[in-house]
Amino acid sequence: MPEGPELHLASLFVNRMCGGVVFTGPVQKSEVSKNPEVSFSCPAYTIIATSRGKEVRLTLTPQKSDSAQGRCRRGKTGQVNQVQTMDIVLRFGMSGFFRFTTEAELPKHSHLRFYTNEKPCRVLSFVDTRRFGSWQPNGTWQLNRGPCIMFEYLSYRENVLSHLSDRAFDRPICEVLLNQKYFNGIGNYLRAEILFRLNIPPFVKARTVLEGLQTHLSDEDRKSVVKVEVKEEVTNREISDRAAVKEDESETPDLLRLCHTVPLEVIKLGGKGYDPENMDYTDFKSWLQCYCVEGMKSVRDHNGRTMWFKGDPGPMAPKDAKTKMIVKKEDDHDYKGGKKVKKARSESTMKPKYIKETEVPQRRAGRRK
């Protein structure tokens, strides 16, 4: 579930909570995690986070001190080496997030832990209930991932439009939007929201949708592009101000621009967006226009991922797929109206219950009795 906006918010969280905090000792991994050990141990170090698409990088920087004499112990061999910075690149899977707590309040599913140099000790934890997340010590951004759709807009746009001859674009647009080689940061809920806003059927050929867009932008358009640098000091307010640059223009944005601006809208929600540990999704659900929304349809794409849409799915819809529709239950309250919810809603409520199920018409037609 965590997508580009959530990973960027996670990096902002780390920088906000860990700014000026000194960590110490070894980085600890839980016994149940199958991810690699992080061979880093230092008397004093700091942590800075940076996001890029669906990845977050933690930079551990040793600090000079009289006791450490500018040196740092790494690994289990006991050998003392010169001070070295380590980058740890994390991918959140389906349920990853960070928490900063006291040692006594350590989350149950914290699989990577960084301890502060203070008493009582505090811990920065990477929490991952489903354990689909991963990390890479001494890691770099994955080479098969394209530029970030949020913070490297011009590079991302050019990367897509200069590779339209790639066979990947023979696939339906809804499936290509999940291809991180070209749309690094887009996930399931974002693709539904983006295609819905442009009224694009999800199962039309991606190349057909994209081939009419220009690869190179004019100088005037470049000036109006929302440029959000990947810097730790960028705040949600700054993102909000920059994301408003194009709001007063009458020109309808194209698909590539919406892949850039819609995630920024989620960032503007701040901590009120998707959060695996938060039971209240009121603001996030109010923002959603298509994903898990009443009256919308859903169907499994060719990769088994649920695609939410309205209207006709398009000519490339899976022939065997069943279209489902979500209908509001009688006891449900209107989130957008601000009414109180009768029952406590958990994370599982993001998966709606369907009461209507029909097969895709193309399959039913012509079937022999």
C-alpha positions as YAML, in Angstrom:
chain: A
units: angstrom
residues:
- id: 1
  name: MET
  ca: [0.00, 0.00, 0.00]
- id: 2
  name: PRO
  ca: [2.71, 2.61, 0.75]
- id: 3
  name: GLU
  ca: [3.40, 4.49, -2.48]
- id: 4
  name: GLY
  ca: [5.63, 7.41, -3.43]
- id: 5
  name: PRO
  ca: [3.87, 10.00, -1.24]
- id: 6
  name: GLU
  ca: [3.92, 7.74, 1.82]
- id: 7
  name: LEU
  ca: [7.63, 7.03, 1.45]
- id: 8
  name: HIS
  ca: [8.40, 10.73, 1.13]
- id: 9
  name: LEU
  ca: [6.31, 11.47, 4.23]
- id: 10
  name: ALA
  ca: [8.23, 8.70, 5.99]
- id: 11
  name: SER
  ca: [11.52, 10.43, 5.12]
- id: 12
  name: LEU
  ca: [10.15, 13.73, 6.43]
- id: 13
  name: PHE
  ca: [9.13, 11.95, 9.64]
- id: 14
  name: VAL
  ca: [12.63, 10.56, 10.16]
- id: 15
  name: ASN
  ca: [14.26, 13.94, 9.59]
- id: 16
  name: ARG
  ca: [11.81, 15.71, 11.87]
- id: 17
  name: MET
  ca: [12.16, 13.23, 14.74]
- id: 18
  name: CYS
  ca: [15.88, 12.52, 14.37]
- id: 19
  name: GLY
  ca: [17.18, 15.99, 13.61]
- id: 20
  name: GLY
  ca: [19.95, 16.76, 16.13]
- id: 21
  name: VAL
  ca: [19.62, 13.32, 17.75]
- id: 22
  name: VAL
  ca: [22.77, 11.25, 18.20]
- id: 23
  name: PHE
  ca: [22.55, 7.47, 17.83]
- id: 24
  name: THR
  ca: [25.00, 4.93, 19.16]
- id: 25
  name: GLY
  ca: [26.01, 1.28, 19.05]
- id: 26
  name: PRO
  ca: [25.13, -1.36, 16.46]
- id: 27
  name: VAL
  ca: [22.14, -1.35, 14.15]
- id: 28
  name: GLN
  ca: [19.97, -4.25, 15.26]
- id: 29
  name: LYS
  ca: [17.89, -6.58, 13.07]
- id: 30
  name: SER
  ca: [15.08, -8.75, 14.38]
- id: 31
  name: GLU
  ca: [15.66, -12.48, 14.48]
- id: 32
  name: VAL
  ca: [12.68, -13.26, 12.26]
- id: 33
  name: SER
  ca: [13.62, -10.93, 9.42]
- id: 34
  name: LYS
  ca: [15.24, -12.54, 6.39]
- id: 35
  name: ASN
  ca: [16.80, -9.26, 5.31]
- id: 36
  name: PRO
  ca: [20.59, -8.87, 5.61]
- id: 37
  name: GLU
  ca: [22.39, -7.81, 8.76]
- id: 38
  name: VAL
  ca: [23.51, -4.18, 8.82]
- id: 39
  name: SER
  ca: [27.17, -4.30, 9.86]
- id: 40
  name: PHE
  ca: [27.40, -0.83, 11.29]
- id: 41
  name: SER
  ca: [28.36, 0.08, 14.85]
- id: 42
  name: CYS
  ca: [29.55, 3.48, 15.99]
- id: 43
  name: PRO
  ca: [29.82, 5.38, 19.31]
- id: 44
  name: ALA
  ca: [28.02, 8.36, 17.82]
- id: 45
  name: TYR
  ca: [26.24, 8.86, 14.50]
- id: 46
  name: THR
  ca: [23.34, 10.77, 12.97]
- id: 47
  name: ILE
  ca: [20.57, 9.70, 10.56]
- id: 48
  name: ILE
  ca: [19.20, 11.61, 7.57]
- id: 49
  name: ALA
  ca: [16.50, 10.24, 5.26]
- id: 50
  name: THR
  ca: [15.87, 10.90, 1.56]
- id: 51
  name: SER
  ca: [13.11, 9.49, -0.64]
- id: 52
  name: ARG
  ca: [13.03, 8.70, -4.35]
- id: 53
  name: GLY
  ca: [9.91, 7.13, -5.78]
- id: 54
  name: LYS
  ca: [9.23, 3.92, -3.85]
- id: 55
  name: GLU
  ca: [12.55, 3.89, -2.00]
- id: 56
  name: VAL
  ca: [13.89, 5.60, 1.12]
- id: 57
  name: ARG
  ca: [17.60, 6.00, 1.86]
- id: 58
  name: LEU
  ca: [18.89, 6.35, 5.42]
- id: 59
  name: THR
  ca: [22.34, 7.91, 5.61]
- id: 60
  name: LEU
  ca: [24.24, 7.03, 8.81]
- id: 61
  name: THR
  ca: [27.04, 9.53, 9.41]
- id: 62
  name: PRO
  ca: [29.58, 8.92, 12.22]
- id: 63
  name: GLN
  ca: [30.28, 11.92, 14.44]
- id: 64
  name: LYS
  ca: [33.71, 12.82, 15.76]
- id: 65
  name: SER
  ca: [34.14, 12.74, 19.51]
- id: 66
  name: ASP
  ca: [37.01, 12.73, 21.99]
- id: 67
  name: SER
  ca: [36.20, 9.22, 23.14]
- id: 68
  name: ALA
  ca: [35.86, 7.82, 19.63]
- id: 69
  name: GLN
  ca: [38.76, 9.92, 18.31]
- id: 70
  name: GLY
  ca: [36.98, 10.15, 15.01]
- id: 71
  name: ARG
  ca: [36.94, 6.40, 14.57]
- id: 72
  name: CYS
  ca: [34.13, 3.91, 14.23]
- id: 73
  name: ARG
  ca: [33.76, 0.17, 14.78]
- id: 74
  name: ARG
  ca: [32.09, -1.74, 11.96]
- id: 75
  name: GLY
  ca: [31.19, -5.40, 11.60]
- id: 76
  name: LYS
  ca: [31.60, -8.31, 14.03]
- id: 77
  name: THR
  ca: [35.33, -8.86, 13.59]
- id: 78
  name: GLY
  ca: [36.29, -6.22, 16.14]
- id: 79
  name: GLN
  ca: [38.43, -4.41, 13.59]
- id: 80
  name: VAL
  ca: [38.43, -0.64, 13.97]
- id: 81
  name: ASN
  ca: [38.22, 1.26, 10.69]
- id: 82
  name: GLN
  ca: [38.27, 4.86, 9.64]
- id: 83
  name: VAL
  ca: [34.98, 6.72, 9.86]
- id: 84
  name: GLN
  ca: [32.71, 5.80, 6.97]
- id: 85
  name: THR
  ca: [29.18, 6.83, 6.12]
- id: 86
  name: MET
  ca: [26.69, 4.08, 5.33]
- id: 87
  name: ASP
  ca: [23.60, 4.31, 3.16]
- id: 88
  name: ILE
  ca: [20.75, 1.89, 3.81]
- id: 89
  name: VAL
  ca: [18.12, 1.79, 1.05]
- id: 90
  name: LEU
  ca: [14.70, 0.54, 2.14]
- id: 91
  name: ARG
  ca: [11.61, -0.54, 0.22]
- id: 92
  name: PHE
  ca: [8.40, -0.68, 2.23]
- id: 93
  name: GLY
  ca: [6.57, -3.60, 0.64]
- id: 94
  name: MET
  ca: [2.90, -3.59, 1.64]
- id: 95
  name: SER
  ca: [3.07, -2.45, 5.25]
- id: 96
  name: GLY
  ca: [6.38, -0.76, 6.07]
- id: 97
  name: PHE
  ca: [6.72, 2.48, 8.05]
- id: 98
  name: PHE
  ca: [8.97, 4.18, 10.64]
- id: 99
  name: ARG
  ca: [8.31, 4.79, 14.32]
- id: 100
  name: PHE
  ca: [10.36, 6.68, 16.93]
- id: 101
  name: THR
  ca: [9.59, 5.47, 20.44]
- id: 102
  name: THR
  ca: [11.09, 4.71, 23.81]
- id: 103
  name: GLU
  ca: [12.74, 1.33, 24.16]
- id: 104
  name: ALA
  ca: [9.87, 0.20, 26.40]
- id: 105
  name: GLU
  ca: [7.33, 1.09, 23.70]
- id: 106
  name: LEU
  ca: [9.15, -0.70, 20.89]
- id: 107
  name: PRO
  ca: [6.57, -1.82, 18.26]
- id: 108
  name: LYS
  ca: [5.99, -5.55, 17.97]
- id: 109
  name: HIS
  ca: [7.03, -5.86, 14.33]
- id: 110
  name: SER
  ca: [10.09, -3.60, 14.38]
- id: 111
  name: HIS
  ca: [12.62, -5.40, 12.19]
- id: 112
  name: LEU
  ca: [15.41, -2.80, 11.97]
- id: 113
  name: ARG
  ca: [16.34, -0.66, 14.99]
- id: 114
  name: PHE
  ca: [18.60, 2.33, 15.65]
- id: 115
  name: TYR
  ca: [19.24, 3.29, 19.31]
- id: 116
  name: THR
  ca: [19.88, 6.81, 20.58]
- id: 117
  name: ASN
  ca: [22.77, 7.84, 22.80]
- id: 118
  name: GLU
  ca: [20.68, 9.02, 25.76]
- id: 119
  name: LYS
  ca: [18.95, 7.80, 28.90]
- id: 120
  name: PRO
  ca: [16.28, 6.64, 28.71]
- id: 121
  name: CYS
  ca: [17.09, 5.32, 25.27]
- id: 122
  name: ARG
  ca: [14.84, 5.95, 22.26]
- id: 123
  name: VAL
  ca: [14.63, 3.84, 19.13]
- id: 124
  name: LEU
  ca: [14.01, 4.58, 15.46]
- id: 125
  name: SER
  ca: [12.34, 1.44, 14.10]
- id: 126
  name: PHE
  ca: [11.43, 0.19, 10.66]
- id: 127
  name: VAL
  ca: [8.13, -1.58, 11.32]
- id: 128
  name: ASP
  ca: [6.77, -4.09, 8.82]
- id: 129
  name: THR
  ca: [3.89, -6.31, 9.92]
- id: 130
  name: ARG
  ca: [3.68, -8.38, 6.73]
- id: 131
  name: ARG
  ca: [7.46, -8.53, 6.22]
- id: 132
  name: PHE
  ca: [7.36, -7.79, 2.49]
- id: 133
  name: GLY
  ca: [9.66, -4.80, 2.95]
- id: 134
  name: SER
  ca: [13.40, -4.98, 2.38]
- id: 135
  name: TRP
  ca: [16.62, -3.08, 2.95]
- id: 136
  name: GLN
  ca: [20.08, -3.04, 1.41]
- id: 137
  name: PRO
  ca: [23.15, -2.03, 3.47]
- id: 138
  name: ASN
  ca: [25.62, 0.08, 1.48]
- id: 139
  name: GLY
  ca: [22.76, 0.39, -0.97]
- id: 140
  name: THR
  ca: [22.06, 2.64, -3.91]
- id: 141
  name: TRP
  ca: [18.86, 3.54, -5.74]
- id: 142
  name: GLN
  ca: [17.82, 0.56, -7.83]
- id: 143
  name: LEU
  ca: [19.10, 0.95, -11.37]
- id: 144
  name: ASN
  ca: [15.95, -0.49, -12.93]
- id: 145
  name: ARG
  ca: [13.78, 2.24, -11.39]
- id: 146
  name: GLY
  ca: [13.13, 5.40, -13.34]
- id: 147
  name: PRO
  ca: [13.31, 9.00, -12.12]
- id: 148
  name: CYS
  ca: [10.95, 9.94, -9.28]
- id: 149
  name: ILE
  ca: [7.52, 11.03, -10.51]
- id: 150
  name: MET
  ca: [7.34, 13.66, -7.74]
- id: 151
  name: PHE
  ca: [10.80, 15.19, -7.47]
- id: 152
  name: GLU
  ca: [12.41, 14.53, -10.86]
- id: 153
  name: TYR
  ca: [9.51, 15.52, -13.08]
- id: 154
  name: LEU
  ca: [11.33, 16.59, -16.22]
- id: 155
  name: SER
  ca: [13.62, 13.55, -16.22]
- id: 156
  name: TYR
  ca: [10.70, 11.22, -15.52]
- id: 157
  name: ARG
  ca: [8.61, 12.73, -18.33]
- id: 158
  name: GLU
  ca: [11.39, 12.52, -20.86]
- id: 159
  name: ASN
  ca: [12.21, 8.95, -19.77]
- id: 160
  name: VAL
  ca: [8.64, 7.84, -20.52]
- id: 161
  name: LEU
  ca: [8.15, 9.60, -23.84]
- id: 162
  name: SER
  ca: [11.56, 8.70, -25.22]
- id: 163
  name: HIS
  ca: [10.90, 4.98, -24.69]
- id: 164
  name: LEU
  ca: [7.41, 4.59, -26.15]
- id: 165
  name: SER
  ca: [8.73, 2.04, -28.60]
- id: 166
  name: ASP
  ca: [9.44, -0.26, -25.64]
- id: 167
  name: ARG
  ca: [7.23, -3.35, -25.64]
- id: 168
  name: ALA
  ca: [6.15, -2.43, -22.13]
- id: 169
  name: PHE
  ca: [3.82, 0.19, -23.65]
- id: 170
  name: ASP
  ca: [1.93, -2.51, -25.58]
- id: 171
  name: ARG
  ca: [0.22, -3.30, -22.29]
- id: 172
  name: PRO
  ca: [-2.87, -1.58, -20.84]
- id: 173
  name: ILE
  ca: [-2.18, 1.86, -19.38]
- id: 174
  name: CYS
  ca: [-3.30, 0.76, -15.89]
- id: 175
  name: GLU
  ca: [-0.62, -1.94, -15.84]
- id: 176
  name: VAL
  ca: [2.11, 0.26, -17.29]
- id: 177
  name: LEU
  ca: [1.49, 2.84, -14.54]
- id: 178
  name: LEU
  ca: [2.77, 0.24, -12.05]
- id: 179
  name: ASN
  ca: [5.99, -0.26, -14.02]
- id: 180
  name: GLN
  ca: [8.60, 1.38, -11.77]
- id: 181
  name: LYS
  ca: [11.05, 1.62, -14.66]
- id: 182
  name: TYR
  ca: [8.90, 4.45, -15.98]
- id: 183
  name: PHE
  ca: [6.54, 5.47, -13.15]
- id: 184
  name: ASN
  ca: [8.67, 5.27, -10.02]
- id: 185
  name: GLY
  ca: [6.33, 6.04, -7.13]
- id: 186
  name: ILE
  ca: [2.94, 5.15, -8.64]
- id: 187
  name: GLY
  ca: [0.97, 2.38, -6.96]
- id: 188
  name: ASN
  ca: [-2.52, 0.93, -6.96]
- id: 189
  name: TYR
  ca: [-4.54, 3.78, -5.46]
- id: 190
  name: LEU
  ca: [-2.69, 6.48, -7.39]
- id: 191
  name: ARG
  ca: [-3.22, 4.85, -10.78]
- id: 192
  name: ALA
  ca: [-6.96, 4.62, -10.10]
- id: 193
  name: GLU
  ca: [-7.21, 8.28, -9.06]
- id: 194
  name: ILE
  ca: [-5.14, 9.53, -12.01]
- id: 195
  name: LEU
  ca: [-7.01, 7.62, -14.73]
- id: 196
  name: PHE
  ca: [-10.38, 8.50, -13.17]
- id: 197
  name: ARG
  ca: [-9.66, 12.24, -13.26]
- id: 198
  name: LEU
  ca: [-8.87, 12.10, -16.97]
- id: 199
  name: ASN
  ca: [-11.73, 9.70, -17.76]
- id: 200
  name: ILE
  ca: [-9.28, 7.25, -19.36]
- id: 201
  name: PRO
  ca: [-10.46, 3.61, -19.48]
- id: 202
  name: PRO
  ca: [-7.86, 1.56, -17.62]
- id: 203
  name: PHE
  ca: [-7.53, -1.15, -20.26]
- id: 204
  name: VAL
  ca: [-6.52, 0.81, -23.33]
- id: 205
  name: LYS
  ca: [-3.06, 0.47, -24.85]
- id: 206
  name: ALA
  ca: [-0.59, 2.69, -23.00]
- id: 207
  name: ARG
  ca: [1.14, 3.84, -26.16]
- id: 208
  name: THR
  ca: [-2.18, 5.07, -27.55]
- id: 209
  name: VAL
  ca: [-2.65, 7.26, -24.48]
- id: 210
  name: LEU
  ca: [0.90, 8.65, -24.39]
- id: 211
  name: GLU
  ca: [2.08, 8.95, -27.99]
- id: 212
  name: GLY
  ca: [0.39, 12.31, -28.55]
- id: 213
  name: LEU
  ca: [2.32, 14.03, -25.75]
- id: 214
  name: GLN
  ca: [5.43, 16.06, -26.51]
- id: 215
  name: THR
  ca: [8.74, 14.83, -25.20]
- id: 216
  name: HIS
  ca: [10.27, 18.26, -24.73]
- id: 217
  name: LEU
  ca: [8.59, 21.10, -22.86]
- id: 218
  name: SER
  ca: [8.79, 24.73, -23.87]
- id: 219
  name: ASP
  ca: [10.77, 27.17, -21.75]
- id: 220
  name: GLU
  ca: [7.51, 28.71, -20.54]
- id: 221
  name: ASP
  ca: [6.14, 25.32, -19.51]
- id: 222
  name: ARG
  ca: [9.39, 24.47, -17.76]
- id: 223
  name: LYS
  ca: [9.00, 27.57, -15.61]
- id: 224
  name: SER
  ca: [5.53, 26.46, -14.54]
- id: 225
  name: VAL
  ca: [6.57, 22.91, -13.70]
- id: 226
  name: VAL
  ca: [6.20, 22.05, -10.03]
- id: 227
  name: LYS
  ca: [9.81, 21.58, -8.95]
- id: 228
  name: VAL
  ca: [10.23, 20.04, -5.55]
- id: 229
  name: GLU
  ca: [13.89, 19.28, -4.84]
- id: 230
  name: VAL
  ca: [14.77, 16.22, -2.82]
- id: 231
  name: LYS
  ca: [16.05, 18.13, 0.20]
- id: 232
  name: GLU
  ca: [15.51, 17.47, 3.86]
- id: 233
  name: GLU
  ca: [14.48, 21.05, 4.50]
- id: 234
  name: VAL
  ca: [11.53, 20.86, 2.08]
- id: 235
  name: THR
  ca: [8.40, 21.01, 4.21]
- id: 236
  name: ASN
  ca: [4.80, 20.08, 3.52]
- id: 237
  name: ARG
  ca: [3.93, 23.79, 3.38]
- id: 238
  name: GLU
  ca: [6.55, 24.41, 0.70]
- id: 239
  name: ILE
  ca: [5.21, 21.48, -1.29]
- id: 240
  name: SER
  ca: [1.71, 22.88, -0.90]
- id: 241
  name: ASP
  ca: [2.78, 26.30, -2.20]
- id: 242
  name: ARG
  ca: [4.67, 24.88, -5.15]
- id: 243
  name: ALA
  ca: [1.92, 22.44, -6.06]
- id: 244
  name: ALA
  ca: [-0.48, 25.37, -6.45]
- id: 245
  name: VAL
  ca: [1.48, 26.89, -9.33]
- id: 246
  name: LYS
  ca: [-0.75, 25.43, -12.04]
- id: 247
  name: GLU
  ca: [-4.09, 25.50, -10.23]
- id: 248
  name: ASP
  ca: [-5.30, 28.67, -11.90]
- id: 249
  name: GLU
  ca: [-4.59, 27.50, -15.44]
- id: 250
  name: SER
  ca: [-7.51, 26.41, -17.61]
- id: 251
  name: GLU
  ca: [-5.45, 23.93, -19.59]
- id: 252
  name: THR
  ca: [-6.28, 20.32, -18.73]
- id: 253
  name: PRO
  ca: [-3.16, 18.55, -17.47]
- id: 254
  name: ASP
  ca: [-2.06, 15.44, -19.33]
- id: 255
  name: LEU
  ca: [-1.52, 12.00, -17.83]
- id: 256
  name: LEU
  ca: [2.18, 12.49, -17.12]
- id: 257
  name: ARG
  ca: [1.57, 15.74, -15.28]
- id: 258
  name: LEU
  ca: [-1.16, 14.20, -13.13]
- id: 259
  name: CYS
  ca: [1.22, 11.37, -12.23]
- id: 260
  name: HIS
  ca: [3.32, 14.20, -10.78]
- id: 261
  name: THR
  ca: [0.72, 16.46, -9.14]
- id: 262
  name: VAL
  ca: [-1.73, 13.93, -7.68]
- id: 263
  name: PRO
  ca: [0.95, 12.39, -5.41]
- id: 264
  name: LEU
  ca: [1.82, 15.92, -4.26]
- id: 265
  name: GLU
  ca: [-1.80, 16.33, -3.15]
- id: 266
  name: VAL
  ca: [-1.35, 13.31, -0.87]
- id: 267
  name: ILE
  ca: [1.81, 14.84, 0.56]
- id: 268
  name: LYS
  ca: [-0.21, 17.98, 1.32]
- id: 269
  name: LEU
  ca: [-2.43, 15.84, 3.56]
- id: 270
  name: GLY
  ca: [0.65, 15.35, 5.73]
- id: 271
  name: GLY
  ca: [0.08, 12.82, 8.47]
- id: 272
  name: LYS
  ca: [-3.62, 12.66, 7.59]
- id: 273
  name: GLY
  ca: [-3.08, 10.37, 4.61]
- id: 274
  name: TYR
  ca: [-2.56, 6.64, 4.54]
- id: 275
  name: ASP
  ca: [-0.87, 5.35, 7.70]
- id: 276
  name: PRO
  ca: [-0.59, 1.60, 8.46]
- id: 277
  name: GLU
  ca: [-0.85, 2.26, 12.20]
- id: 278
  name: ASN
  ca: [-3.65, 4.82, 12.07]
- id: 279
  name: MET
  ca: [-7.21, 3.54, 12.37]
- id: 280
  name: ASP
  ca: [-8.76, 6.79, 11.14]
- id: 281
  name: TYR
  ca: [-8.68, 7.20, 7.37]
- id: 282
  name: THR
  ca: [-11.31, 9.94, 7.27]
- id: 283
  name: ASP
  ca: [-9.20, 12.60, 5.52]
- id: 284
  name: PHE
  ca: [-7.63, 10.12, 3.13]
- id: 285
  name: LYS
  ca: [-11.02, 8.68, 2.16]
- id: 286
  name: SER
  ca: [-12.41, 12.17, 1.70]
- id: 287
  name: TRP
  ca: [-9.60, 12.89, -0.74]
- id: 288
  name: LEU
  ca: [-10.20, 9.69, -2.76]
- id: 289
  name: GLN
  ca: [-12.45, 10.05, -5.80]
- id: 290
  name: CYS
  ca: [-12.25, 6.53, -7.25]
- id: 291
  name: TYR
  ca: [-10.26, 4.01, -5.20]
- id: 292
  name: CYS
  ca: [-12.68, 2.04, -2.94]
- id: 293
  name: VAL
  ca: [-15.32, 4.72, -3.51]
- id: 294
  name: GLU
  ca: [-19.06, 4.03, -3.64]
- id: 295
  name: GLY
  ca: [-20.39, 3.46, -7.16]
- id: 296
  name: MET
  ca: [-17.00, 2.58, -8.64]
- id: 297
  name: LYS
  ca: [-16.19, -0.73, -10.32]
- id: 298
  name: SER
  ca: [-13.18, -2.94, -9.88]
- id: 299
  name: VAL
  ca: [-11.59, -5.74, -11.86]
- id: 300
  name: ARG
  ca: [-8.39, -7.77, -11.59]
- id: 301
  name: ASP
  ca: [-5.78, -6.78, -14.16]
- id: 302
  name: HIS
  ca: [-3.55, -9.30, -15.95]
- id: 303
  name: ASN
  ca: [-1.17, -9.29, -12.97]
- id: 304
  name: GLY
  ca: [-3.90, -9.98, -10.44]
- id: 305
  name: ARG
  ca: [-3.95, -6.42, -9.07]
- id: 306
  name: THR
  ca: [-7.33, -4.79, -8.42]
- id: 307
  name: MET
  ca: [-8.06, -1.86, -10.73]
- id: 308
  name: TRP
  ca: [-10.72, 0.66, -9.72]
- id: 309
  name: PHE
  ca: [-12.53, 2.62, -12.45]
- id: 310
  name: LYS
  ca: [-15.81, 4.08, -13.69]
- id: 311
  name: GLY
  ca: [-17.57, 3.23, -16.93]
- id: 312
  name: ASP
  ca: [-16.13, 0.96, -19.62]
- id: 313
  name: PRO
  ca: [-12.90, -0.87, -18.66]
- id: 314
  name: GLY
  ca: [-11.53, -0.71, -22.21]
- id: 315
  name: PRO
  ca: [-10.80, -3.18, -25.00]
- id: 316
  name: MET
  ca: [-7.80, -4.84, -23.31]
- id: 317
  name: ALA
  ca: [-9.64, -5.93, -20.16]
- id: 318
  name: PRO
  ca: [-8.91, -9.54, -19.14]
- id: 319
  name: LYS
  ca: [-11.45, -11.80, -20.85]
- id: 320
  name: ASP
  ca: [-12.04, -13.98, -17.81]
- id: 321
  name: ALA
  ca: [-12.24, -11.14, -15.30]
- id: 322
  name: LYS
  ca: [-15.30, -10.33, -13.25]
- id: 323
  name: THR
  ca: [-16.34, -6.76, -12.73]
- id: 324
  name: LYS
  ca: [-17.42, -5.84, -9.23]
- id: 325
  name: MET
  ca: [-19.17, -2.77, -7.91]
- id: 326
  name: ILE
  ca: [-19.11, -1.32, -4.43]
- id: 327
  name: VAL
  ca: [-22.47, -0.26, -3.02]
- id: 328
  name: LYS
  ca: [-22.80, 1.80, 0.12]
- id: 329
  name: LYS
  ca: [-24.17, -0.17, 3.06]
- id: 330
  name: GLU
  ca: [-27.19, 1.19, 4.88]
- id: 331
  name: ASP
  ca: [-25.35, 1.69, 8.18]
- id: 332
  name: ASP
  ca: [-22.43, 3.53, 6.56]
- id: 333
  name: HIS
  ca: [-22.00, 7.22, 7.25]
- id: 334
  name: ASP
  ca: [-20.90, 9.81, 4.76]
- id: 335
  name: TYR
  ca: [-17.22, 10.58, 5.42]
- id: 336
  name: LYS
  ca: [-17.29, 13.65, 3.22]
- id: 337
  name: GLY
  ca: [-20.22, 15.01, 5.19]
- id: 338
  name: GLY
  ca: [-18.19, 14.85, 8.36]
- id: 339
  name: LYS
  ca: [-20.68, 12.63, 10.18]
- id: 340
  name: LYS
  ca: [-19.58, 10.40, 12.97]
- id: 341
  name: VAL
  ca: [-18.87, 6.75, 12.21]
- id: 342
  name: LYS
  ca: [-21.00, 4.31, 14.16]
- id: 343
  name: LYS
  ca: [-18.39, 1.58, 14.47]
- id: 344
  name: ALA
  ca: [-14.65, 1.74, 14.79]
- id: 345
  name: ARG
  ca: [-13.11, 1.11, 11.38]
- id: 346
  name: SER
  ca: [-9.83, -0.75, 11.04]
- id: 347
  name: GLU
  ca: [-7.35, -1.04, 8.21]
- id: 348
  name: SER
  ca: [-9.37, -3.95, 6.82]
- id: 349
  name: THR
  ca: [-12.21, -1.53, 5.98]
- id: 350
  name: MET
  ca: [-10.11, -0.25, 3.12]
- id: 351
  name: LYS
  ca: [-11.15, -3.51, 1.40]
- id: 352
  name: PRO
  ca: [-14.84, -3.02, 0.56]
- id: 353
  name: LYS
  ca: [-17.51, -5.70, 0.60]
- id: 354
  name: TYR
  ca: [-19.24, -6.17, -2.72]
- id: 355
  name: ILE
  ca: [-22.89, -7.04, -3.21]
- id: 356
  name: LYS
  ca: [-22.95, -7.04, -7.01]
- id: 357
  name: GLU
  ca: [-20.84, -9.21, -9.27]
- id: 358
  name: THR
  ca: [-21.07, -9.58, -13.05]
- id: 359
  name: GLU
  ca: [-18.84, -11.01, -15.72]
- id: 360
  name: VAL
  ca: [-17.26, -8.78, -18.33]
- id: 361
  name: PRO
  ca: [-19.83, -8.59, -21.20]
- id: 362
  name: GLN
  ca: [-17.30, -9.58, -23.92]
- id: 363
  name: ARG
  ca: [-16.92, -13.01, -22.33]
- id: 364
  name: ARG
  ca: [-20.62, -13.68, -21.85]
- id: 365
  name: ALA
  ca: [-21.52, -12.81, -25.43]
- id: 366
  name: GLY
  ca: [-21.31, -15.77, -27.77]
- id: 367
  name: ARG
  ca: [-21.09, -18.37, -25.01]
- id: 368
  name: ARG
  ca: [-22.77, -21.64, -26.02]
- id: 369
  name: LYS
  ca: [-25.56, -22.99, -23.87]
...
